[in-house]
Amino acid sequence: MTSATVRPPATATPYRWRWPALFALLLAEAMNLLDATIVQVAAPVVHADLGGPVSDVQWFSTAYTLPFAVLLITGGRLGDIAGRRRLFVLGVALFTVASAACALAPSPALLIAFRAVQGAAAAVIIPQTIGLIRAMFTGDEMSRALGSIGPVMGLAAVCGPILGGVLTHADLFGSSWRAAFLVNVPLAVVVLVLSPKLLENRAPHRPTLDWPGTALAATGTGLLVYPLIGTDLTELPPRGWASLVSGLLALAAFALHQRRANAPLLEPTLFTHRGFLPALATSTAFFAVTNGLLTAVVLQLQLEAGQGVLAAGLSLTPWSAGLAVSSWLSGRHGARRRMMPYGLALVLLGLAAAAAGYTATGSTRYPWPLLPALTLVGLGAGLFTPAFFTLALKPLRPQEVGSAAGALNAVQQLGATLGVAVLGSAYLDGSAEAACAVAMALTALCWATSRRM
């Protein structure tokens, strides 16, 4: 087994096992993001089987999402310190055990506890991907490899509800909802079998863990994300707003601490890259659009159009197909910067077509025009994401990789949570057309910030 601590120079012979290793990394990304969404459609069936208070339904997802969001930055830094391959393998192993435990959970309390372990394991796995890719690829191949992260994330997010609906509905061997967790086990085994092909990689100058910064980042992220999960913003109680304000204050204190700390959690040189802060803003807005739109579409299909779990999930297939096709085309052409505005233009066109489709069919009928509209959104997202991730990640220095990966993944999670809350509220308190209008405004914001990258 070959081992290295830094990426080979451009003139070195390409690493022999880089493509199987990339497959393992992308499969781990997909596995974790599938698990973030797969329970959304299965949660009512879980509650009917295990019993417990109705509030547990929300916690089946929240228990995963919250530790995932809170620990991402710390997970990235731990990879800098202890080695990214080592943390990746440990995280996948823990995720596998937690997934099996979720499938076997006899009570809602234990399921929620095991979901929290899954989320913590995911926060260790995901930030290591970028550094490990950079350790194994150089030149144009590295651009292609980095550009593959976004499409895989998009496909996983869209396919999660589809797979959750299909597996729960199929009731394989009487497994019902438990299959939604068991599906992780063979995927994780494949990742672990391929993991020896990964090159070890860590920061060139081994940092120490910034404990005060870690506590401030975790506290601020938790206070900010928690009240937004599964929430209608118009019904957010005063304690929810207090949590949001406290979270922002904690993150402001974190920013001040980072400027003065001897060994900060985020590498200070990250902010010397002109495009890093715009990349964080762009990522937040884009994932708010995609995840929020998914929620609004599924809510409309189930609450007003009278569609079941399976039909609602399968209605997202055009999105997945469009994303897969355009991601492949974008990757073939090097995921160039100009793909970003083209992609966002297609997303805007798809959102406008979706709004027009909802208006034409009415709220109680199946919105057939939604299918070509979602195809356009998928095509646009597939053009945008490879170019975005390549542009955001390629300039990073080895010492910055862990911090940047944690920060980018954290704002993606924040954007996704914010999008679900904002677009969900726009739908519940207005209409599907209103949710599309908000998504269009966020897409325009994404376009504005991406121009500064």
N, C-alpha and C positions, 0 to 999 in steps of 0.2 A: 504494500500500500504506500503510495507516494504521499509525502507530507511537505507542506511549505507554509511559511508564515506571511509571505507577501506575494502579490501578483507577479508573475514572471514578466520580464521586460519584453517589449514588443518584438525584439529580434529572436527571442527564444522559440524553440520548437513548440507548437501548440500542445496543450495538455491533452493527452490521449483520450481520457475518459470524460471530457467536458460535456458532451451531449447527453450521455446517460445521467450524469450528475445534474445537469440542468433539468432533465425530466423529473428527477427526484425532488428538486427544489420547487418546481412549478406544481407538481402533484401535492406537495405539502401545503403550498399556498391555496390551491383549490380546495383541499380537504378542510382546512381551517375556515375558509370563507363560506363553504357550503354549510358547515355546521352553525355558522352565525345566522343563517336564514332558513335552514331546512326545517326547523321546529315551528316556524310561523304558522304553517297550515296544519301541522300535526298536533299543535298544542291543545285544541279543544278535545281531540280524541284521547290524548294523554290524561287530561283532567277527568274525562268521563270514566276512564279505566281505574285511575289511582285515587280519585276522590280528592277531598281537601277543599279549602276555600277557593272561591273563584279567582281571588287575587293571585293564586299560584300560577295561573295561566300566563300572566305577564312575567313572572319570575323565571319561568322555564327559558325565556330568551334573555332576560335581564341578567340573570346569574352568570351567563356566559359573556355578555357584552361588557359589563362593568369592569371586571378584573382585566379583560383583554385591553380595554382602552386605558385603564389606569397604569398598567405595568409595561406598556410598549416601549416608552423611552428608556426605562430601566433595563428592559430586556436587550435593547440595542447596545447599551453601555456594557452590560455583562459579557456580551460577545466580544467587545474590544478587549476586555480584561482576561477572560478565561479561554477564549478561542471560539470562533463562530461555529465550526463543525461540531465541537464538543457540546455546545449549548443547543445546537440544532437537534442532534441525536437525542440528548436528554429530554428535550421538549417533546419530540415525536413519541418517544417511549412513554412519557407521562400521559400524553394525549391519547395514546392507544388504550392504556389501562383505564383512563377516565371514561373513554367512549364505551368500553365494554361494561363498566360499572353503571353508566347511565342506562344502557339497554337492559340491565338486570335489576334496576332499582325497584324495590318493592313499595316505596312510598314517595309522595311528592317531596318531602323534606330531604330525603337522600338524593333524589334526582337533582334537586336544586343545588345541593352541596357538590355533587359530582360535576354538574355543569360549570360551577365556579372553578373547579380544578381544571376543566377543559380550557376555560378562558385564560387562566394563568399560564397554562402550557402553550397556548397559541401565542401569547405575548412574548414568550421566549423564542418560539420558532420563527415567526414572521420577520422580525428585524434582521435576522442573520442572512436572509436570501441575497440581498444586494451585495454584501461584502463577499460572499462565497462566489457569486457570479463574477465579480471583478477579479477574484483570485484566479479564475480558470480561463477567462477570455481576454482577448486583446483586440484592438482595432475595430474593424467593421463588425466582426463577430460579437464583440462585447455590446455594440449598439443593438444588434439583433436580439441578443439574449436579454438585455435590460428592457428592450421594447416589448418583449413577450410577457412581462409581468402584468401590465395593465389589462390586456385582453383576457388573460387567465382569471384575473380578479373580477372583471366584468361578467364573464361567462359563469363563474362560480356563483356570483351574487344573483344572477338571473335564474340559473338552473336550480338553486337551492329550493325555492318554493315548488318548482316543477317536480323535482325528485322527491321532496317530502310528500307531496300529494299522491304521486304515483306509488311510492312504497307503502304508504299508509293504506291507500285504497286497495292495493294488491293483496295485502294481508298474507304475505308469504309464510307458509308453514305456521300460520296462526300468530305471526310475530307482530302484526298490527303496527303501532307507532315505534316499537322497539327496533324495527329494521332501519329507521332513520338514523339511529346511533350505531347499529351493527355495521352499516355500510362503511364506516370509517376504519374498521379493523383491517380488512384486506388491503385497503389503500395505504394505511400506515405501515403494514408489513412490507409492501413493495418499496416504500420510501426507506425503511430501515435496511432492507437487503441492498439497496443501491447506495446507501450512505457512505460505505467505505471508499467509494469512488470520489468523494468530495475532498478537495484540498483543504487542509487546516489553514485558518487565516485569523489573524488578530491585528489590533492596532500596532504599528511599528514601535511606538513608545507606549509601554503598558501604563494605562492610567489607573487611578484609584477611584473607588465609587464615592461619589459626592452624596453622603447620607442626608444632609439638610436639603440639598437640591432634590434628591429623590423623594423625600417626604413632601416637599412643597409641590412638586410636579404631580405626584400621585393624588394628593389632597385636592389640588385645584382641578385636575381633570375629573376626578370622581364627583366633586361638587357641581361641576359644570354639566357632566353627561347624565348623571343619575336622574335629575328631575325631567329631562327631555325624553327619556326612554318610555315609549308607549303612551305618550302624553298628548292630549289636545291642548294646545297652548292657550286657548281662550278659557280653559277651565283649570289652568295651573293655579294651585292655591298659594297664599302668601309665603308659606314656608318653601315652596318651590322657587319662587322669585328670589327669596333670601338665599337659597342655595346657589342660584346662578350668580348673584352678586358676590357672594363669598368665594365662589370658584374663580371668578375674574380677579378678585383681590389677591387670592392665593397665587394665581399665575403671574400677576404683576410683581408680587414679592419674589417669585421664582426668577423672573427676568432680572430683577435688581441683584439677587443673590448670584446669578450666573456671571454678572459683570465683575463681581468682586471676589469670587471664589478662586482658590489656588488651583483646584482640580475640578472644574465645572462639569456638570452632567452633559451639557451640550458643548461641543468644541466651539470656542469663540470665532475661529477662522471660518466657520460655516457662513457667518453673516458678512464676510468680506466678498462672498460670491454675489454678484449683482442680482442674479435671478433666484436666489434661494427663498427669500421672503415672498416674492410673487408666486413662486411654485407652491408654497404652503397655502396661500390664499386661493390659488387656482384649484388645487386639490380639494380643499374644503368645499368650494362652490360646486365643483363637478360631481363629487360624490353625494352632495346634498340633492342635486338634480336627479341622478340615477336611482338612488335608494328611495328618495321621497316619491318619485314617479311610480316605482314598483308598488309601493304601499297604496297610493291613490288608485291605481289601476285595479289591484286585487280587491280593495274595499268596494269599489263601484260594482265590480262583477258579482261579488258575493252578497252585498247588502241591498243593491237596487235591481240588478239584472237577474238575480235569482239563480246564479250559477253555483255549482258545487265546487268542492275543493279541487277535484281533478280538472274540471273545465277551466277554472280560474288559473290553475298552474299551467296548463297546456296553452292557454292564450298568450303566454309570454314567449312561446317558441319562436315566433318571427323575430323578436328582439335578439334572442340567442343566435339564430341563424345569420342575421345581418351582421352581428358583432363578429362572429367567427369568420365570415367571408372577408369583411373589410380589414380585420386585423391581419389576416394572411396577406392581403394585397399590400397593406401598409408596410408590413415586415419585409416583403419582397422588394420594396422600393426604398428601404433604408430608414423608414420612420422619420422622414425629414420634417423640419419645423413647419413647412407650409401645410402639412397634413392637419395641423391643429385647427386653424380657422376653417378649413374645408369641413372637418369633422363637426365642429360646433355649428356651422351653417346647416348641416344635415340634421343635427339634433333639433335646432330651432324649427326647421321645416316640419320635422316629424311631430313636434309638440303642437304646432299650429294645425296640422292635419288631424291630430288626436282631438283637439278642442272642437274643430269643425265637425268631426265624426260624432262626438258626444251630442252636439247641438242637433245634428240631423236625425239621430236615432232616438233621442229622448233618454231619460235616465232609467226607465224600467225595461228597455229592450236590450238585447245583446248588441253591443256597438261594433258591428262588422268592419266599419272603416278604421277601427282601432288597429286591426292587424297590419295593414300596409304602413300605417303611421308608426307603429312600433318597429317595423322593419327599418324605416328611415332612422329612427333613434338609434337602433343597434348598429346600423352602418356608420353613423356619425361617431358613436362612441368607439367603434373599432378603429376608425381613422385617427381619432384624437389620442387615445391612451398610449399606444406605442411611442408616438412622437413625444408626448408629454414626459413619460418616464425616462426616455433616452435623454432628453434635453435637461431634465432635472437632476439626473444621477451621474451622467458621464463626467462632469467636471470635478467631481469630488476627489479629494486626496484620501489615501488609505486611512489616515488618522481620523478623518471626519465621517467615515462610512457608518459606523454604529450609531452615532448621534443622529445623523441625517435620516437613516432608515427608521429609527424610533420616532423621530419627529414627524416624518411624512406619513407613517402609518397611523400615528396618533391623530393627526388632523383629518386623515381620511375617515377614521372612526367617528370623530367629532362631526364632520360634515355629514356622514351617513345618518347619524342620530338626529342632527339638527334638521336634515331634509325630511326624515320621517315625521318629525314633530310639526314642522311648518307646512309641508304639503298635505299631511294628514289632516291638520286643522283646517286648511283651505278647502279640502273636500268636505269634511264633516260639517263645517259651518257655512259652506257655500255650495260648491258644485264641483264636478269633475273638470268643467271648463275653467273654474277659478284656480284649481290646482295646476292645470296646464299653464295658465297665465303666470303664476308664481314661478313655475319651473323655467319659463321663458326668460323672466327677469333674472333669475340666478344664472342661466346660461349666458346672458349678456354680460353679467358681472364676471363670469369665468373667462369670456373672451377678452374683456378689458385687462384683467390681471395677467392673462397668459401672454399678452403682447409685451409685457415688461420682463419676461423671463430671458 
